[in-house]
Amino acid sequence: MPILMKFFKPSKQDFMPELTLYYDGECPICKQYTLFLKIKKTHRLFLKDARTSPELKNICQNNHININDGMVLLTENGGVLQGERALLYLQNLDNNTSWLYRVFISKPLVRWVYPILKGLRWLLLKILGKKTHIE
């Protein structure tokens, strides 16, 4: 066994594709959604609060997107998806069988429901006295 292998034994996680999800950490709906994600057996998922992630500003500028239009997902192949597209991408990877995930199986349904969830996010943040806009 090579000397390096004695000190570094790669784990299964070292070879898993990596995803990074930027979400609104102040939003109760967003927080609950991240708790339901069950892709950790097949992907390394990094959850980052969009309000406290300085690198997100560059990601948004470089991809001409606004974090206030929905969560942002960096995919394992370097892609950047936002909102309903990010939700569908994660849904396709997820092995969660809860009723909540069954709602988001079809594209037309996600396109109809996602704007409602964005509106609920805004309303909840207003009620909680939080900023509704992420800088």
C-alpha positions as a printed Julia matrix, in Angstrom:
135×3 Matrix{Float64}:
   0.0    0.0     0.0
   1.45   3.37   -0.97
   2.39   5.61    1.93
  -0.14   8.27    0.88
  -2.97   5.73    1.04
  -2.1    4.97    4.68
  -2.83   8.58    5.63
  -5.66   9.32    3.21
  -8.33   6.73    2.86
 -10.92   8.08    0.42
 -14.52   7.77    1.49
 -17.58   7.31   -0.68
 -18.37  11.02   -0.19
 -15.07  12.02   -1.8
 -16.38  10.7    -5.13
 -19.94  12.02   -4.93
 -21.05  14.85   -7.22
 -21.37  18.19   -5.4
 -24.34  20.52   -5.42
 -24.73  23.87   -3.69
 -28.17  25.25   -2.89
 -28.55  28.9    -1.94
 -31.82  29.57   -0.16
 -33.33  32.23    2.09
 -32.33  31.21    5.6
 -34.91  33.59    7.11
 -37.82  31.96    5.26
 -39.62  29.19    7.18
 -40.8   27.55    3.93
 -37.27  27.51    2.49
 -35.8   26.09    5.7
 -38.39  23.31    5.81
 -37.72  22.44    2.19
 -34.0   21.96    2.85
 -34.84  19.59    5.71
 -36.85  17.38    3.35
 -34.06  16.94    0.8
 -32.88  13.36    0.77
 -30.2   13.28   -1.92
 -27.32  12.98    0.51
 -26.8    9.3    -0.37
 -25.99  10.14   -3.97
 -24.71  13.74   -3.84
 -22.81  16.03   -1.51
 -25.26  18.84   -0.9
 -24.04  22.13    0.52
 -26.85  24.31    1.89
 -26.02  28.0     2.07
 -28.04  30.89    3.39
 -28.34  33.4     0.54
 -28.36  36.26    3.04
 -24.89  35.43    4.39
 -23.08  34.06    1.33
 -20.88  36.78   -0.21
 -19.97  34.62   -3.23
 -23.62  34.52   -4.3
 -23.52  38.12   -5.55
 -20.87  37.2    -8.18
 -22.75  34.02   -9.14
 -25.93  36.02   -9.69
 -24.17  38.79  -11.63
 -22.28  36.35  -13.87
 -25.49  34.46  -14.68
 -27.82  37.5   -14.92
 -30.14  36.26  -12.19
 -31.65  37.77   -9.06
 -31.72  35.69   -5.87
 -35.06  37.29   -5.01
 -36.59  35.45   -7.97
 -35.97  32.07   -6.3
 -33.41  29.74   -4.82
 -30.2   29.13   -6.77
 -28.64  25.73   -7.38
 -25.08  25.11   -8.58
 -25.07  21.71  -10.24
 -22.3   19.15  -10.36
 -21.48  20.06  -13.97
 -21.16  23.8   -13.25
 -24.68  24.73  -14.27
 -26.71  27.37  -12.44
 -30.43  26.8   -12.03
 -32.94  29.03  -10.33
 -36.42  28.76   -8.88
 -38.67  26.14  -10.4
 -35.85  24.74  -12.56
 -33.71  24.19   -9.45
 -36.66  22.59   -7.66
 -37.32  20.19  -10.55
 -33.64  19.3   -10.8
 -33.46  18.46   -7.09
 -36.75  16.56   -7.32
 -35.31  14.34  -10.04
 -32.35  13.45   -7.8
 -34.33  13.02   -4.6
 -35.55   9.67   -3.31
 -38.08  11.2    -0.91
 -41.56   9.75   -1.35
 -43.48  12.15    0.89
 -46.7   13.76   -0.34
 -44.92  17.12   -0.61
 -42.55  15.75   -3.22
 -45.32  14.06   -5.17
 -46.78  17.54   -5.7
 -43.6   18.6    -7.54
 -43.34  15.73   -9.98
 -44.68  17.48  -13.07
 -43.29  20.61  -14.72
 -46.7   22.24  -15.25
 -47.59  21.84  -11.6
 -44.27  23.25  -10.42
 -44.68  26.23  -12.75
 -48.07  26.88  -11.18
 -47.1   26.25   -7.52
 -43.65  27.89   -7.36
 -44.91  31.48   -7.78
 -47.42  30.82   -5.0
 -44.6   29.62   -2.73
 -42.62  32.78   -3.56
 -45.64  34.87   -2.58
 -46.03  32.92    0.65
 -42.35  33.48    1.4
 -42.81  37.23    0.99
 -45.94  37.22    3.17
 -44.35  35.13    5.94
 -41.26  37.32    6.03
 -43.46  40.43    6.24
 -45.48  38.91    9.11
 -42.29  37.9    10.93
 -40.84  41.39   10.54
 -37.93  40.18    8.38
 -36.54  41.78    5.25
 -38.33  40.47    2.19
 -35.51  41.41   -0.17
 -32.06  39.76   -0.15
 -29.25  42.22   -0.95
